[in-house]
């Protein structure tokens, strides 16, 4: 109920930016401001999120002005560690507003889900309904018309205190408030497993309070919870009685560690709470509870207290406070905790330390702190007996005390009578105002009934016309809804077509890029084919030249003149002196060239290995067979180019070496170093010699003719000179 999707603009993360839960020791708001302190105890039966999941709840507290300005709020609790519909926070946050705007401002409590940012609950309380400095313990819930037994109503439990920049002063009271500062337990405990919380209250009559507790009156047990239904029907839910026999309880923070609980917390009791009315039966009551009692299914209820501390607020104590120098304050050490099973390490009942002071100023500056309470005068620790008898002080005489108490009690009685008279006069004035307002409303009601009787027909006609207009509006709304639905469908259809067009454009761009790539490869393949053809022509020309040279050599007869052979140098074999190769070598070379030519023809007609690679083409090309054929041809052409490039490189190297050898031998023949007419073959190989040795001479054999030329030239000149000398 009342859920809607919102995003808070306050802190970035409620897990890390929740306000500190430490109490505010100042008790007053800044000047011209009002502060709303909200302590979130817990909630039950929270609704689920919109998606049906369990929420991670946290609470945001803000004012209506901040919500309207979308400024967000910093008053945010922490998020529960696990998803739950019954969270427990126990944290205190605060919001501030201008005092002049408090009459129009509302404080808003929103329970949010941290994961989905859903608004689970929302409650709005007018600030003007809250009485200043009074602790309200609210049980908030939505008032539904239809009650369901299956699903329980969501509920939120919180304590709200409205603070002003000054303490109000009531008629007949000399002081504005009583401040009580609770420090902690003095000695370590041996049987306390959990931290403790304290409920502090000032009761006007302790004897009646104990009787009400014996009767188990709800107002005297734990915290008195005020049910508050929304929407708020009347401001009487916020009314505070002038006197309450059970006091107005205030809840402390959990005190730890369990072995030695420490609170260091200040409680403020105003004149309306009876905090400054020191009388015979008034008393300060401190009830101690285990913090685990607030972690059950109902985190705002308390069971039986672990113990009770009582300080009688008698007139004698008042006089002792007023006799102090400087601050009107005292410190009490070892105030016993009674009606308890708790034990200290010494086996005694535990005790606590507390301090208290009377505030006379409307804007006090000095509140009690752990440091300032240590320097206060100490009251005698044996001022109380077990049965709450009279205060025993060694510095007073019993006879003088009775005479001194009578004037003070008479003054208190006179003040109480004066207050009662003022209240009676105020009530009479309010009663007269209410009677006058009642008469005015009755006259207005009778006049309205007469007017309704006269205009009954007109009202029926107006109702019919309104119904007709309503029907027409409903028809128009249906038409508009149908039109909106149609437009939404058209928009969805156009979006789908746009997506299809984008996919087609992407596929077309991919296809164009592939085609450009394959066209470049085809151009490269054609260039390589042209290069191969050119090389073939060159080889053919070289073979023709070799054939012509061999033909000329065969046609010309060899000379019969004997040439004088030079003497071989020392260390050289006989075969190295021959500078010209035999004719059989040329025949071997021609055979090798013909073999290479045949291999080239085979490579020309042989296609390379076809490697088909699966291309990641769009689904739109699945039905186009021509494009697939083109891609297959391009793959075959690419593989053929690779094979031709590798064969061309090998053939070019081999042809280069053969060309160089042939050119060298031709130059040798041109310079007269050719083979003789009757060549002498030395070391002729046997018939069993491998044919490869005849086809290709080794590097050493090709290098020997050059060496022979260099060695034989000087020997020839030497022989010629010797012949001339002879």
Residue, then its C-alpha position, 0 to 999 in steps of 0.5 A: x500500500x502506498x508503494x512507489x518507485x523513488x530515488x533519494x538524493x541524500x547520501x550516496x550510500x545508506x550503508x556508509x552515510x547514516x547519521x551517528x547514533x550518539x545522543x546529542x548532549x546539548x538538548x537544545x537546537x540552534x538559534x531560530x531553529x527547531x530539531x526533530x530527533x527520531x529514534x527508529x526502533x524497528x518495523x514489522x510486516x513490511x510489504x515486499x518489493x514490486x518484483x516480489x523479493x524481500x526488501x533491504x529496508x532503511x529509513x529516510x527522515x526529511x521535512x516537506x520543504x526538503x522533499x519539495x526542493x528535491x534536496x534530499x535528506x542526510x537523516x538516513x539509517x543504515x541498511x539491514x545486512x540481510x533482506x527482511x520484512x521485520x527490520x530492527x535499527x535502533x538508530x537516532x537521526x535528526x532533521x532541522x527546520x526554521x522555527x518560524x516555519x514549524x507551523x507549516x512543516x511536516x516531518x516525513x518518515x519513509x521506509x525504502x528498499x536499498x536494492x530496488x529503491x522502492x518506497x515501502x512505507x511513508x508517514x507524515x506528521x505535522x510538527x505543530x502537533x508535537x509538544x516541545x521536549x516531550x518524548x513520543x513513543x509511536x506505534x504507526x500504522x495505516x488505517x485501512x477500510x478493508x481488514x484482511x486476516x491473512x496479511x497483517x498490516x505494516x507497522x513502524x515503531x519510533x521515538x520522536x522528540x521536538x527540541x527548541x532553542x530554549x527551555x519553556x518556563x511554566x508558571x509557579x516553577x523556579x527551574x526549567x528542567x532537571x538534568x540527570x547524567x547516567x555514567x555506568x556500572x562501577x564494578x565488573x559483572x559476572x553474569x550479564x551476557x548482553x549490553x543493557x538499556x535504561x528506561x529513566x522516568x520521574x514519578x510523582x508518587x513512587x508508592x502508587x507507581x509500584x502498585x500499578x506495576x504490581x497490577x501490571x498496568x501497561x503505562x507503568x511497564x517499560x515504554x508506554x507506546x502511543x498508537x498513531x493511525x494514518x491519515x491522522x484524524x485528530x490532534x488529540x493523539x498528540x495530547x500530553x496530560x499535565x501529570x502522569x502517575x507513571x511519568x514520561x519514560x525516556x530510553x537510553x542507547x545500549x550500554x556496553x560492554x556486557x561485563x561493565x556497561x557504560x552509557x554516559x547519557x544525559x536525560x532531561x526532565x522538564x517541569x511538566x514531567x514533575x522533574x523540579x517538584x521535589x516532594x515527599x513521594x517523588x522519585x527518579x526511577x531507572x529500569x535496566x533491561x537486556x538489549x536482546x529483549x528488543x531483538x524479538x518479534x516486537x523490538x519495542x516491547x520489554x520483558x521483566x527488568x534486570x534491576x531497578x535504581x531509585x533516587x527519592x527526590x525529597x525537599x532535603x535533596x533539593x536544599x542540598x543541591x541549592x547549597x552548592x557553589x557554582x552549578x546547582x549539581x551533585x554527584x552520587x556514587x554507587x547508587x544500588x541496583x535492587x531487585x536483581x540477580x546480577x552479581x559483581x566479581x565481589x559477589x555484591x549487588x551492582x551499583x551505578x554512578x550518576x549526576x544531576x543538576x537543576x537548570x534555572x535558565x531558559x537557555x542553559x550553556x553548561x550541560x553535564x558531560x563525563x568530564x564536568x560530572x567528575x568535579x561535582x560535589x559528592x553526596x553521601x552514598x548512604x543516603x538511602x535505605x532498602x525500603x526508601x525511607x527518609x534521607x539520612x545525612x550526618x550534617x542535619x539534625x532530625x528535629x531541625x529538619x522537620x521544622x525546615x521541611x514544613x515551610x517548604x512543603x507549605x510553599x509547594x502546596x501554595x504553588x500547586x493550588x495556584x496552578x490548579x486555579x490557573x488550570x481551572x480558569x483556562x479550562x472554563x475559557x476553553x469550554x466557553x469557546x467550544x460552546x460558542x463554536x458548537x452553536x455556530x456550527x449547529x446554525x450553519x448545519x440547519x441552514x445547509x439542510x434548508x438549502x439542500x431541501x430547496x435545491x434537491x432537484x437541481x442537485x439530481x440534475x447536476x449529478x446526472x450531468x456529471x455522470x454523463x460528463x464522466x462517461x464521455x471522459x471515460x470514452x475519450x480516455x479509452x480512445x486515447x489509450x487505444x491510440x497510444x497503444x497503436x502508436x507504440x506498436x508502430x514505433x516498435x515495428x519501425x525500430x525493428x525495421x531500422x535494426x534490419x536495415x542497419x544489419x543489411x548495411x553492415x553486411x554490405x560494407x563487409x562484402x565490399x571490403x572483402x571484394x576489394x581485398x580479393x580484387x587486389x589479390x587478383x591484380x597481384x596474381x596477374x602481375x606475377x603471371x606476367x613476370x613468369x611469362x617474361x622469365x620464360x621468354x628470357x630462358x627461351x632466348x638463352x637456350x636458343x643462344x646456347x644451341x646456336x653456339x653448340x651448332x657453330x662449335x660442331x660445324x667448325x673443325x678442330x685445329x690440328x696444331x699442337x699447343x704447348x701445354x704449360x707445366x702445372x704448378x706444384x701441388x696442382x692435379x693434372x685435371x686443373x690445367x685444363x681450362x676448357x670443359x668438354x662438349x659433354x658438359x654442354x649436353x648435360x646442361x641442355x638436358x638440365x634446362x629441358x628438365x626444368x622447362x618440363x617442370x615449369x610446364x607442369x607447374x603452369x598447368x597444375x593448380x595449387x592446393x585449394x584451401x577453403x576457409x569458412x567465412x563469417x558471412x551474414x545470414x543474408x548471403x546464405x541464398x546467394x550461390x554466385x557470391x559463394x562461387x566467387x569466394x571459392x574462386x578467390x580462395x583457389x586463386x590465392x592458393x595458386x598465387x602462393x604456390x607460384x610465388x614459392x616455385x618462382x623464387x626457387x626457379x629464379x635462384x636456380x636459373x640465376x646460378x646456371x646463367x652465371x655459369x653459362x656466362x662465365x664459360x662463354x667469356x672463357x671461350x671468347x678469350x681463347x680458353x675453350x676446350x681443345x680439339x682432342x680433349x683429354x678426359x682425366x679421371x673419367x667416371x665409371x659407368x656405375x657413377x650416378x648421373x647427377x654427377x655428370x649433370x651438375x659439376x661441383x663448386x670445386x670443379x667450377x672454381x678450378x678453371x679460374x685458378x688454372x687460368x691464373x696459374x697458366x698465364x705466367x707459365x705461357x709467357x715464360x715458355x715463349x721467352x725460353x723458346x726465343x732465347x733458344 
